């Protein structure tokens, strides 16, 4: 039996091209990527151009789903989603870069580093709802913040916009995606050889010049990765808009969830296709922004240093 299987395997190899193991591994990964990711995305795109009659899908290509979407306020919905995600990405970057720089080069106490790593890692073991829902008890009308403001006399009545508002959604995103921005930047900064920093100091460069001309260019791969890992997931996040927005701050991802719950799969596919278009436009803008430094390939090639 074993000899027969071996002979069958030898015959099969005769019909396969003589490629290295690495090529076969790459081909297999590409095949799985196409089947598992590309084909479903193409299916969503195709489904968005169909229409439904009751619970039946009519296989006639049309753009009625997109017409309905924009007729019923899809434009402001898309604009709000992009604005909030872009704003929070910038805020996360401004907060995460100095923190990652301090963690990689400034913090000398190993126990402090270990505690910080733990605090950044533990949230990933919690559900997204658990990471967000705690803010509702802190920022609600009868929460900790309003209670403190009333007790010290700063306000005469609870501040209602602390919860179920755009402010609350921004706050929910802040803690949710801070580690996703910190980790790539930290890894890039940690890879910078201290001799580069010493050489810059010996040549008379100030800390600001060292930051701008040495640290920032070498940390650019982590910055780019952090922006991608923050902006793109925000577009598809349903937890924060639902829990912190309370239905008052509608975003694309929340609407997709609502459409699926209502079995309106064509409209949900159209909204998902718009998210894909936004992601593609973001990648194009990112590529254009990085052209002065050689593009994405050149940026990530610096990691080989």
N, C-alpha and C positions, 0 to 999 in steps of 0.2 A: 504493500500500500504506500509506504513511504517512498519507494523507488518510483512508483507511478506518479506521485505528486511532484517529485523532483524532476522527472522527465517532462511533465506538463509545464512546470515552471521554466525549464530551459527552452522549451518551444515558444513560450510566451515572450521571453526575453529576445528571441530572434526577430520578432516583429516590432519591438520597441526600439526607438533611436538610442544610440549609445551616448547617453548624457551622464554627467557626473551626479553624485548624490545630492549636491547642493542645488543643482538645477532642478532636479525632481522635487526637492523639498519646496523650492520657490514656486514651481508650477502648481504643486498641490495646495500651497497656501493661497495662491492667486485664484485657483478654482473654487476653493471654499469661500474666499472673500466675495467672489462674484455671485455664487449661489446664495450665500447667507446674507449679503448686504446689498449688492448692486441690484439683483433681480427683485427683491422686495421693494426697493425704492422705486424702480421702474414700474412695478405693479401699482404702487400708490399714485404715481404720476399719471398712469393710464386711467386708473379708476376715477381720478379727479375730473376727467373729461367725459364721464358717463352721466347718466341721469336715472332717477328712480321714479317709479310709479307705484305708490303704496310701498310694499316691501320688496317689490321686484325691481331688478336692475335691467335697464334697457341698454343694449350694447350699440348705441348710436353716439358717436363722438360729438360733443357739444361743449360750449363754454358757459352754459347756464349756471353752473355752480359758482364760477368766478363772478358772473354778473350779479347773482344774488348776494354773494359775499360782500362786494363793494357797494351794492345798493343799500344793504342793511348795516352800513357803518364799518365795513372792513378796513377802509383807509385809516381812520383814527386808531383802530385796533392795532394795525401793523405798525403805525408810527409810534404808538405808546410802547409797544413791545421793544422796538429797536432803541427808542430813547432810554428806557429804563435799563435795558441790558448794557448799552454803551456807556451810560453814566456810571453804573455800578462797576463796570470793568475798569474804567479810569480811576475811580475811587479805590478799588481793590489794589490796583497797581501802585498808586501813590502811598498807600499804607503798607503794602507787602514788600516793596523794594527796600526801604530802609530797615524794615524788620528782618528781612532775609539777609541783608548785608551785615547787620549787627550779629545775627545768629551764626553766620559763616565765619566772620573775621573779627568781630568785636567781643563776643562772649568767650571768656577764657575758662570759666568755671564749668567743669564737665558735668557736675550734678545739675547745674542750672540748665545746661543744654539738654540733658536727659529728660528733665521735667518738661521743658518746652516741647521737645519732640513728642513726648507722651500726650501733652495737651493738644498738639496738632494732629495726632494720629487717632486718638480715641473717638472723635466725632464720626470717623468713617465706619466705626463698628455700630453706630446707632442708626436707626431708620431716619430718613429725611424728615418725617413728621415729628419725631421726638426732638430733633435738633431745632425745629422751628416753633413747636407748640409752646415751649417754655416762655417765649416772648409774649404770648397772649396773657399770661398771668402777671407779667411784669408791666406791660404797656396798656392793658385794658382800662376801661373807665374806672373800675374799682381795683386796679392793680397797684403794684408797689410804687411806681413812679408817681401816679396821680395821688395816691395816698400821702406820699412824702411832700409833694407840692402843696397839697391842701393843709397839711399839718404845720408847715413852716410859713404858710400865709402868702406864698407867691401867686397863687390863683384862688379865685373864689368859688370856682366850679371845675369839675374834671375837664381835662383837655381831651376832646373827643378824637382829634386827628392823630393821636398817638397809635391808634389801632384801626384796622380796616380802612386804610388810606394808602396813597402812593408812598408816603413817608414810611409806613409800616412795611410795605413791600421792599423798599430799599433796605431797611434795617434787617429784614429777614434774609435777603440775599447777602448782606455783608458778612455775617458769620458763617453762612452756608458755604461760601466759595472762597473765603480767605485762605484756608489751607491749600486749595487747588492753585492759587496764585503764588503762595509762598514757596511751596516745595520745588517747583522747577527753577525759580530764581535762586533759591538757596543752593541747589546742586550746581548751577552754573558758576555762582560766586565762589563756592567751596573749591571748584576746580582751578581757580585762578592761583597761579604760583605766587607765593609771598615775595619771591625775588623780584617780580615785576613791580610790586608796590614799593619795595625798598629802592629799586633802581629809579623809579619816578621821584621818590623823595630825595634821593641823592643828587638828582639832576635839578633840584630846586623847585619842583612842581608843588603847588599848594594842594591841600586835600580836595578842593573843588576841581582843580584841573586833573588830578589823578582819578577822581570819580568820573569825570566827563570823558577823558581821553584814554583811560586804561580800563577801569572797572566796567563802565557801561558797555563799551563795545564787546568785551569778553563775556559779559553776562547777557548779551542780546539773545542768544538761543533760549535761555530760560525765560526771558521776558516774553518772547514770542510764544513759547509754549504755554506760559501762564495766561496770556491773553486768550489763546485758543481754548484752553481748558476752562476758562471762566465765561467768556462771552457765549460760546456755542451751547453749553449746557443750560445757560439761563434761558435761551430761546425755547427750550423744551421742558422747562421746569413747571410742573403743575402744583407742587406742594406749597411753595411760598405764595403765589397769587391767591390760592384758595384759602390757606390758613391765615395769612396776614392781610390779604385784601378783602376777605369776607364777601366777595361778590361785587364790591364797589370798584375794584380795579381789574378790569377785564384785559386779559392778554391772550395771545394766540394759543399757547399751550393749554390754558384753562378752557378755552372754547373748543379745542379739539377733544378734550376729555368730556365736555358737555355734549358735543355732537355724537360721540360714540355711545354715550349713555342713552341718547335719544334715538339710537339706531339710524342716524343720518350719516351714513358712512361716506357718501359722495362728498358732502360738505366737509367732513373731517379730513378726507383725502386732499381736498383743495387747500384747506388750511395747512396741512402737513407739507404739501408741495410748495406753499409760500415760504414755510420755514426753511425748506431745502434751498429755495432761491435766495433767501437772505443769507444763508450760510455760504453759498457759492459767491454771492456778491462780496461778502466779508473776506473770503479767501482772495478774491481778485484785488480788493483794496489793500489787503495786507501785502500781497505780492508787489503791487505798485509802490507802496510805501517803502518797501525794502530794496527796491531797485537801485537806489544810490549806493547801497553797501553790497551790491552784488546779488541780491535776491535771496530767496529762502535757502537754496543750496549752499551758497557761500556763507550764510549765517550759521547754519548747523555744521558746516565743515570746520568751523573754528573749535568745535568740541574735540577735534583730534589733536589739539595742541598738547 
